[in-house]
Amino acid sequence: MPSQIEFPITDYLFAGAGASATLLLMSMERQGMLKGKNIIIVDPDSKTVNDKTYCFWGENDKWPALQCQHLISRQWDKISVNQQKAESLKPLNYFHLSSIDLYIELQRIIQTYKINRIHSSVISIEKYQSGVLVKTENEDWCSKIVFDSRPPKYLPPQKNEVHLLQSFFGFVIETDLALNDSDCIDLMDFDVEQQG
């Protein structure tokens, strides 16, 4: 491992500006870890559209401690599986969060702490004894600490090996029809045509 970096070193560098980086920055802000720090965020995307949604299970009484309940756009406390009778989820709720709300929160943090936002892709990250060198398409940056939340690169499957990647595609549907129970989420409805 090389010992020294010859460039000026920043305090924190975030490789990626998605949900992980935003939630971590929010947590660091609550703990007073961003004040007076030199911070860089590197991501090629400007993050101005709602490109993802996140749905997850959680205990409702834990959200005040995380101080991010303002980002939750919808929550349900009942569930129906395959249109069966609704059942309570308590003590859990099922939450929905839109990526645009995270990106708006990220922009607020960037402006509040005057964070340097670099629109570029990270090419490589190299550790040194005195810091971390992050090479991008346009220039190199050095930091004491790097948070890398870029998606992992998977190796192609080997012989007799299978990789199963799961993802969901969804639509937001607006209707004038009344919903029977808007506090109930209907999951895994395989009565709908699956097209093979």
C-alpha positions in Angstrom: 0.0 0.0 0.0 1.5 3.4 -1.0 2.2 5.6 2.0 1.4 9.2 0.8 -1.0 11.2 -1.3 0.3 14.4 -2.8 -3.1 16.1 -3.2 -5.1 18.1 -0.7 -7.3 15.8 1.3 -11.0 16.3 2.0 -12.8 15.0 5.2 -15.5 12.8 3.6 -16.1 11.6 0.0 -19.3 9.9 -1.0 -19.0 7.7 -4.1 -22.7 7.6 -5.1 -25.5 10.0 -4.3 -28.5 7.6 -3.8 -30.5 6.4 -0.9 -27.5 5.0 1.1 -25.5 8.2 0.9 -28.5 10.4 1.7 -29.6 8.4 4.7 -26.0 8.3 6.0 -25.6 12.1 5.5 -28.9 12.6 7.4 -27.6 10.5 10.3 -24.3 12.3 10.3 -26.1 15.7 10.3 -28.1 14.7 13.3 -24.9 13.8 15.1 -23.2 17.1 14.2 -20.6 15.4 12.0 -21.0 17.7 8.9 -20.3 21.1 10.4 -17.0 22.5 9.4 -16.2 19.5 7.2 -14.9 19.5 3.6 -17.2 17.0 1.8 -17.4 15.8 -1.8 -20.2 13.8 -3.4 -19.4 12.1 -6.7 -22.2 10.7 -8.9 -22.8 11.0 -12.7 -26.6 11.4 -12.2 -28.1 14.8 -11.3 -30.9 13.0 -9.2 -33.8 15.2 -10.2 -36.5 12.6 -11.1 -38.3 9.9 -9.1 -36.4 6.9 -10.6 -37.0 4.4 -7.7 -39.3 3.6 -4.9 -38.5 1.8 -1.7 -40.9 -0.3 0.2 -39.9 -1.9 3.5 -41.1 -3.3 6.8 -40.5 -1.4 10.1 -41.8 -0.7 13.5 -43.7 2.6 13.5 -42.4 3.7 17.0 -38.8 3.5 15.8 -39.2 6.3 13.2 -39.0 9.3 15.5 -35.5 8.2 16.6 -34.4 8.0 13.0 -36.0 11.5 12.3 -36.8 10.6 8.7 -40.6 10.0 9.0 -41.1 13.1 6.9 -39.8 11.2 3.9 -42.4 8.4 4.1 -45.0 9.0 1.5 -47.3 6.2 2.4 -47.7 3.5 5.1 -50.0 0.6 5.7 -50.8 -1.3 8.9 -52.8 -4.1 7.3 -52.0 -6.6 4.6 -53.8 -8.9 2.3 -52.0 -11.6 0.4 -53.5 -12.6 -2.9 -56.7 -10.7 -2.1 -57.5 -12.7 1.0 -59.0 -11.2 4.2 -56.9 -8.3 5.5 -54.8 -9.0 8.6 -53.0 -6.6 11.0 -49.3 -6.1 10.6 -48.8 -4.8 14.2 -46.2 -4.1 15.5 -44.9 -3.6 12.0 -46.0 -1.2 9.2 -45.2 -1.4 5.5 -43.7 1.8 4.3 -43.3 3.5 0.9 -40.6 6.1 0.2 -40.0 7.8 -3.2 -36.5 8.4 -4.3 -37.3 12.0 -5.3 -38.0 12.8 -1.6 -34.5 11.5 -0.8 -32.9 13.5 -3.6 -34.7 16.7 -2.3 -33.3 16.0 1.2 -29.8 15.4 -0.3 -30.0 18.8 -2.1 -31.0 20.5 1.2 -27.9 18.9 2.9 -25.6 19.9 0.0 -26.8 23.5 0.2 -26.7 23.7 4.0 -23.1 22.4 4.3 -21.8 23.7 1.0 -20.9 20.2 -0.1 -19.0 19.9 -3.4 -21.2 18.0 -5.8 -19.2 16.4 -8.7 -21.2 15.0 -11.7 -18.8 12.2 -12.8 -18.4 8.5 -12.5 -15.9 6.9 -10.1 -13.3 4.9 -12.0 -11.3 3.5 -9.0 -10.7 3.8 -5.3 -7.2 3.3 -3.9 -6.2 3.2 -0.2 -3.1 4.9 1.1 -1.8 5.3 4.6 -2.7 9.0 4.6 -6.1 8.7 2.9 -8.0 7.4 0.0 -7.5 8.4 -3.7 -10.7 8.4 -5.8 -10.2 8.6 -9.5 -13.1 9.9 -11.6 -13.6 10.4 -15.3 -12.4 14.0 -15.1 -10.2 14.4 -12.1 -8.8 12.8 -8.9 -10.0 13.4 -5.4 -8.5 12.5 -2.0 -10.3 12.0 1.3 -9.6 10.8 4.8 -12.8 8.7 4.6 -14.7 7.4 1.6 -18.3 6.0 1.7 -18.8 3.8 -1.4 -22.4 3.1 -2.1 -22.1 2.3 -5.8 -23.9 -0.8 -7.0 -21.6 -3.9 -6.9 -20.3 -5.4 -10.0 -21.2 -9.1 -10.2 -19.0 -11.7 -11.9 -20.7 -13.7 -14.6 -22.0 -17.1 -13.3 -19.6 -20.0 -13.4 -20.5 -23.4 -14.7 -23.3 -25.0 -12.6 -23.9 -21.6 -10.9 -27.1 -19.5 -11.1 -27.5 -15.8 -10.1 -31.1 -14.8 -9.4 -31.6 -11.1 -9.3 -35.0 -9.9 -8.1 -36.5 -6.6 -9.1 -40.0 -5.2 -9.4 -41.6 -2.8 -11.9 -44.6 -0.8 -10.8 -47.1 1.8 -11.9 -48.8 4.6 -10.0 -52.5 4.4 -10.9 -54.9 7.2 -10.3 -58.6 6.3 -10.2 -62.0 7.9 -9.3 -63.1 4.5 -7.9 -63.3 4.3 -4.1 -60.9 1.9 -2.4 -62.4 -0.6 0.0 -59.6 -0.2 2.5 -56.8 2.2 1.8 -54.9 1.2 5.0 -54.5 -2.3 3.6 -51.8 -3.3 1.1 -52.5 -6.2 -1.3 -49.3 -8.1 -2.0 -48.4 -11.1 -4.2 -51.6 -11.1 -6.2 -50.8 -13.9 -8.7 -54.4 -14.0 -9.9 -53.3 -11.2 -12.2 -52.1 -12.5 -15.6 -48.3 -13.0 -15.3 -47.6 -13.3 -19.1 -45.6 -16.5 -18.7 
